[in-house]
């Protein structure tokens, strides 16, 4: 796709070279979030839709999120991994 939609879960991995942020991967059908990759942790939720070609973004790390407006269903693992975010209407 050419954009990453607001509400997408963002994950990160820290190595000696620095921290890498990326969108949470999807399942093989592209209909739901897949598994959290090894070595990655949950960071937050993308605040606004952004073009993939310019991936500068604001990430919500604390507060309330309308889970019903998420582009994909919020799993219990995501809720556990983001304890400072309250997912409403899930």
N, C-alpha and C positions, 0 to 999 in steps of 0.2 A: 504494500500500500504506500501511498505517498505522504500520508499523515499518521501521526500517533495520536489517538483520541484522548481527550481529557478523561480522567478517571482510571487510566491504565495504571496498574501497579508497577512500581519501579524497584529494581533490585541492584545490589552492588557487591563487588568483590575487591578486597584490598590485598595488594601484593607489595613487594619491595619497590616496584616501579610506580606505585600509586593506587588510587582507587578508580575502578571502572564502574560506571553506571549504565544500566541497560533496561529495556522493558522486560517485564516478566514474559517468558516464552509461553506460547499457546500449545494446546494439544494438536495432534496430527490433523484433525479436521478444522482447526482454526475457530472452534466454537466455544472454547473455555480455556482457562489458564491450565498450563501443564504443570509439571513438577518443578520445584525449586532446584536449580542446578547445584551440584556439589560445590562448596566453597562460597556460595552467594548467600546474602541475607536480604531481608526486606528492608526498604528504605522509606517508602511512602507511596503517595498517589499523585500522578501527574495532574497539575492544576488546570491546564488549558491545552487544547489541541495545538500541536506543533507540526511543522513539516519535517519529514525524516531527513531531508537535505540540510536542515539547520537545527540540530538537536539541543539548542539552549532551552532550558525549561525551569519552571518553578515546581517544586515538589512539596506537597503537603505532608508534614511529618507529625503533626499534632492537631487534634480538633475533631470535627464531625464531618462525615462524608455521606452523601446520599447513595447508599449501595445500590438502590434500584436504578440509578442513572449510570452505573458502571457499564462499560462496554462488554464486560464478561462477568459471570457470577462470582461473587466473593466467597472464597472457601473458608473453612474453619482454620486451616493452616495460615492463611493470610491474616485473618483476625488475630490469631495467636502471635504471629510474627510482627504485627503492628499494634502493640498494646496501647499506644497513646492516641490511636485513632478509633473513634466510635463510629461504626458503620450502621447507619440508620436504614430502616425499611428493607432489611435483608431477610 
